[in-house]
Amino acid sequence: MILLVYSITITTIGIIMTLYVLVSLHRIKKLKDQPVVTNEPAVAIIVAVRNEEEDVEKALQSLCNINYKNHRLIVVNDRSTDKTGEILKRFNHPHLQVITLTDLPDGWLGKNNALYQGYKNSTEEWMLFTDADILYHPDTISRAFGYVEKQRLDHLSIIPFTRSRSELLNSVLATFRIMLSVFTRPWDASNPNRSGSIGVGAFNLVKRTAYEQVGTHERIRLRPDDDLKLGQNIKRAGLRQDALSGEGYICLEWYKNVGQFVNGLMKNTFAVRNYNVIWSIADVLATLLAIALPIPIMLIFGDTGIRLMAGLLCLMQVIYSILTPSNKWWYAFMVPFAGFLMAYILTRSAYLTLKQGGIYWRDSFYSLAMLKGKEE
């Protein structure tokens, strides 16, 4: 009886949530459909780099080729120990300024400080905070400003096309995107009556006055999830915010394999829940009960009716994969694996943070007391 109730509940919720996410994602407009800006506002493109010798040259080359004249490219080299500095010296571009940091102030995460230093060295009306592994289409920024101009925004995030050379990781990312989308609800970012917000490290375009109004990166100087928090702070301040889909215009290889993905998320998933153990436990249980376990349990222990419900759930996941760009139909069958993997990441992230009494970030240790003390 318990299995039957569980199966009916999960199947119903699964169908509703799949349709909800499909419809909601369709509400996010595409960058490629936006007009090119008519009057170019001044923008400082601020890139924080640390040990990015593998990706930084291609990324900067794509930025140097943008069709947007009124910009300055500020690259902040945050204590790199590889060949990143040598690569930056080879660039000879009229709009490029390189800032080299040798020290990290107390009470700051390295990336947050680097972005903040970029802001302090800029005077432009707008700032674009972006990462050192992003590839830009030449018209990305001009179309982004076309949308900003039309909607009179204070903040725009562009959701990048994320792809890995590992097909296994691509299948996991498909499920991760759903989880992150349900958590942040980017489709509600422009609605002042809803709490959904957006902040993307790959592309956070923010007006200087808005950035200063919400306290700059100084307010979130110890947040590993600085991009999400910046977006939340802007939305909570009542400023105008929105998101666009950047497929075809902005892309990156976020991680190269599942191992890198696990290690990367391990550093900041506990921070997303403000280091709250109760919330983390709830997230793990929800991930297991709603994503990882339903189909395996229903197929193994269920009768014919319950197995048919499992088949219906699987069918909905296949439909979602087919209708979502960049996904392949068979990613649907990897959902339980992705669910178990995410539950592991959530659990281990909290465990390691509590065991260590803090986190290691760019070779520096930050105590849990410090992280919570600076929480805003």
C-alpha positions in Angstrom: 0.0 0.0 0.0 2.8 2.4 0.9 4.6 1.7 -2.4 1.3 2.3 -4.3 0.7 5.7 -2.7 4.4 6.6 -3.2 4.2 5.6 -6.9 1.0 7.5 -7.6 2.3 10.6 -5.8 5.7 10.6 -7.5 4.2 9.8 -11.0 1.7 12.7 -10.6 4.3 15.1 -9.3 6.8 14.0 -12.0 4.4 14.6 -14.9 3.3 18.0 -13.5 6.9 19.1 -12.9 8.1 18.0 -16.3 5.3 20.0 -18.0 6.0 23.0 -15.7 9.7 23.1 -16.5 9.1 22.6 -20.3 6.6 25.4 -20.4 8.6 27.7 -18.1 11.9 27.2 -20.0 10.0 28.1 -23.2 9.2 31.5 -21.6 12.9 32.4 -21.5 13.6 34.4 -24.6 16.6 33.6 -26.9 19.5 36.0 -27.3 19.7 35.3 -31.1 16.2 36.8 -31.5 17.1 40.1 -29.9 17.9 43.3 -31.9 21.4 44.7 -32.1 21.7 47.8 -29.8 21.3 51.2 -31.5 23.3 53.3 -29.1 26.2 51.5 -27.4 26.5 52.2 -23.6 30.0 52.0 -22.2 30.8 48.6 -20.7 33.7 47.2 -18.8 34.1 43.5 -19.4 35.7 42.1 -16.3 37.3 38.7 -16.4 38.8 37.0 -13.3 41.5 34.5 -14.2 43.6 32.1 -12.1 45.6 29.3 -13.6 43.6 29.3 -16.8 46.4 28.5 -19.3 44.2 25.9 -21.1 41.2 28.1 -21.9 42.1 31.8 -21.4 43.6 32.4 -24.9 40.6 31.2 -26.8 38.2 33.0 -24.5 40.0 36.3 -24.7 40.4 36.0 -28.4 36.6 35.7 -28.7 36.1 38.8 -26.6 38.7 40.7 -28.7 36.6 39.9 -31.8 33.3 41.2 -30.5 31.2 43.6 -32.6 31.0 46.3 -29.9 33.2 49.3 -30.0 32.3 51.1 -26.7 34.0 48.6 -24.3 37.0 48.0 -22.2 38.3 44.5 -21.4 39.7 44.3 -17.9 41.4 41.0 -17.1 42.3 40.4 -13.4 45.0 37.8 -13.0 44.5 36.5 -9.5 47.8 35.0 -8.3 48.2 32.6 -11.2 51.1 30.2 -10.9 50.9 28.6 -14.4 51.5 30.2 -17.8 48.4 32.4 -17.6 50.5 35.5 -17.0 52.7 34.8 -20.1 49.6 34.3 -22.3 48.1 37.6 -21.2 51.4 39.4 -22.0 51.1 38.2 -25.6 47.7 40.0 -26.1 48.0 43.3 -27.8 44.6 44.8 -28.0 43.6 48.5 -27.8 40.8 47.8 -25.3 42.7 45.4 -23.0 43.9 46.2 -19.5 45.6 43.5 -17.4 45.6 43.8 -13.6 47.9 41.4 -11.7 47.1 40.6 -8.1 49.8 39.1 -5.9 48.0 39.2 -2.5 44.5 38.2 -1.3 43.0 40.5 1.4 41.7 38.9 4.5 38.0 37.9 4.5 37.7 37.6 0.7 37.4 34.7 -1.7 39.9 35.1 -4.6 37.5 35.3 -7.5 35.2 37.7 -5.7 38.1 40.0 -4.8 39.3 39.8 -8.4 35.9 40.9 -9.8 35.7 43.6 -7.2 39.2 44.9 -8.1 38.0 45.0 -11.8 35.1 47.1 -10.7 37.3 49.5 -8.8 39.5 49.9 -11.8 36.5 50.7 -14.1 34.4 53.8 -14.6 32.0 52.6 -17.3 28.2 52.8 -16.9 27.9 49.0 -17.2 29.9 46.0 -16.1 29.9 42.5 -17.6 31.3 40.0 -15.1 32.3 36.8 -17.0 34.6 33.8 -16.6 37.9 32.9 -18.3 36.6 29.9 -20.2 33.7 31.4 -22.1 33.5 31.7 -25.9 31.5 34.6 -27.3 29.8 35.0 -30.7 30.9 38.5 -32.0 27.3 39.8 -31.7 26.7 38.5 -28.1 27.1 41.8 -26.3 25.4 44.0 -28.9 22.3 41.8 -28.8 22.4 41.6 -25.0 22.4 45.4 -24.9 19.6 45.5 -27.5 17.4 43.5 -25.0 18.6 45.6 -22.1 17.6 48.8 -24.0 14.3 47.4 -25.0 13.4 46.1 -21.5 15.1 48.9 -19.5 16.9 46.4 -17.3 19.4 46.9 -14.5 20.8 43.3 -14.8 20.8 40.7 -17.5 22.2 37.1 -17.2 22.6 34.9 -20.3 22.4 31.2 -19.7 25.3 29.7 -21.7 25.2 26.6 -23.9 27.1 24.1 -21.7 28.6 21.0 -23.2 31.3 18.5 -22.2 33.5 16.1 -24.2 32.1 13.4 -21.9 28.7 12.1 -22.9 28.3 10.6 -19.5 28.7 14.1 -18.0 26.3 15.6 -20.6 23.6 13.2 -19.5 24.2 14.2 -15.8 24.2 17.9 -16.7 20.7 17.4 -18.3 19.3 16.5 -14.9 21.4 19.0 -13.0 20.0 21.8 -15.2 16.5 20.8 -14.2 17.3 20.8 -10.5 19.1 24.2 -10.7 16.2 25.7 -12.8 13.6 24.5 -10.3 15.7 25.9 -7.4 16.3 29.4 -9.0 13.3 29.7 -11.4 15.1 32.0 -13.9 11.8 32.3 -15.9 10.5 34.4 -13.0 13.5 36.8 -12.8 11.6 39.6 -14.6 8.5 39.2 -12.5 8.7 41.6 -9.4 5.9 39.6 -7.7 7.8 36.3 -7.7 11.0 35.3 -5.9 12.7 33.6 -8.8 16.1 35.2 -9.7 19.1 34.7 -11.9 22.8 35.1 -11.7 25.2 33.4 -14.0 29.0 33.5 -13.7 29.4 33.2 -17.4 27.5 36.4 -18.1 26.3 38.9 -15.4 25.7 42.2 -17.1 24.9 44.8 -14.4 24.5 48.6 -14.3 27.0 50.3 -12.1 24.4 52.1 -10.1 22.5 48.8 -9.4 25.7 47.0 -8.5 26.6 49.7 -6.0 23.1 49.8 -4.6 23.2 46.1 -3.6 26.7 46.4 -2.0 29.0 45.2 -4.8 31.0 42.0 -4.3 32.0 43.3 -1.0 28.7 42.2 0.4 29.2 38.7 -0.9 33.0 38.6 -0.5 32.9 35.1 1.1 30.2 33.5 -1.1 31.4 30.6 -3.3 28.1 31.0 -5.1 28.7 34.7 -5.8 26.9 34.7 -9.2 23.7 33.4 -7.7 23.8 35.7 -4.7 24.5 38.8 -6.8 21.4 37.9 -8.8 19.3 37.4 -5.7 20.5 40.6 -4.1 19.6 42.6 -7.3 16.1 41.0 -7.4 15.4 41.6 -3.7 16.4 45.2 -4.1 13.5 45.6 -6.5 15.7 46.3 -9.6 14.8 45.1 -13.1 16.3 41.8 -14.0 15.9 39.2 -16.7 17.5 36.2 -18.3 18.1 35.1 -21.9 19.1 31.7 -23.4 22.5 32.1 -25.1 22.6 29.0 -27.2 24.6 29.7 -30.4 26.1 32.9 -28.9 27.8 32.0 -25.6 29.2 28.6 -24.7 31.7 26.8 -22.5 32.9 23.4 -21.5 32.1 23.7 -17.8 33.8 20.5 -16.8 35.6 17.9 -18.9 34.4 14.8 -17.0 32.2 13.6 -14.1 35.1 13.7 -11.6 35.8 17.4 -12.3 32.0 18.1 -12.0 31.8 16.3 -8.6 34.9 18.1 -7.3 33.7 21.5 -8.6 30.3 21.3 -7.1 31.6 19.9 -3.8 33.0 23.3 -3.0 29.8 25.3 -3.1 26.6 23.3 -2.8 26.6 23.5 1.0 27.0 27.3 0.6 23.8 27.5 -1.5 21.9 26.4 1.6 23.8 28.9 3.8 25.6 26.0 5.5 22.3 24.9 7.1 22.4 21.2 7.9 18.6 20.7 8.1 18.1 22.2 4.7 20.9 20.1 3.3 19.4 16.9 4.7 16.0 17.9 3.2 17.7 18.4 -0.2 19.4 15.0 -0.1 16.1 13.3 0.8 14.2 15.1 -1.9 16.8 14.2 -4.5 16.7 10.6 -3.5 12.9 10.3 -3.2 12.0 12.3 -6.3 14.8 11.7 -8.7 17.1 8.8 -7.9 14.9 6.1 -6.4 11.4 6.3 -8.0 11.9 4.3 -11.3 14.3 1.7 -9.8 12.0 1.0 -6.8 8.8 1.0 -8.9 10.4 -1.4 -11.5 12.0 -3.8 -9.0 9.3 -4.0 -6.3 6.1 -2.9 -8.0 3.3 -4.9 -9.6 2.1 -4.4 -13.2 0.3 -1.2 -12.5 3.2 0.4 -10.6 5.6 -0.7 -13.4 3.3 1.0 -15.9 3.6 4.2 -13.9 7.3 3.8 -13.9 7.1 3.5 -17.7 5.0 6.7 -17.9 7.5 8.6 -15.8 10.3 7.4 -18.1 8.3 8.4 -21.1 7.9 11.9 -19.8 11.6 12.1 -19.2 12.2 11.0 -22.8 9.8 13.6 -24.1 11.6 16.3 -22.1 15.0 15.2 -23.5 13.7 15.3 -27.0 12.1 18.7 -26.7 15.1 20.3 -24.9 17.9 21.5 -27.2 21.3 19.8 -26.8 19.8 16.8 -24.9 19.6 13.3 -26.4 16.7 11.0 -25.9 18.7 8.4 -23.9 19.7 11.0 -21.3 16.3 10.2 -19.8 17.5 6.7 -18.7 20.4 8.3 -16.8 18.2 10.3 -14.5 18.4 7.8 -11.6 22.2 7.8 -11.9 22.3 11.6 -12.0 20.0 11.7 -8.9 22.3 9.4 -6.9 25.3 11.5 -8.0 23.7 14.8 -6.9 22.7 13.3 -3.6 26.3 12.2 -3.0 27.6 15.6 -3.9 25.1 17.3 -1.5 26.0 14.9 1.3 29.7 15.0 0.9 29.9 18.7 0.5 28.1 19.2 3.8 30.2 16.5 5.5 33.6 17.8 4.3 32.7 21.4 5.2 31.6 20.3 8.7 34.6 17.9 9.2 37.1 20.5 8.1 35.4 23.3 9.8 35.3 25.3 6.6 36.2 25.2 2.9 39.3 25.4 0.8 39.0 27.8 -2.1 41.8 28.7 -4.5 44.4 27.3 -2.1 43.1 29.3 0.9 41.1 28.0 3.9 38.0 29.7 5.2 36.5 28.6 8.5 32.8 27.9 8.8 32.6 30.6 11.5 34.1 33.1 9.1 31.8 32.1 6.3 28.7 32.3 8.5 29.8 35.5 10.1 30.1 37.3 6.8 26.8 35.9 5.5 24.4 38.5 4.2 
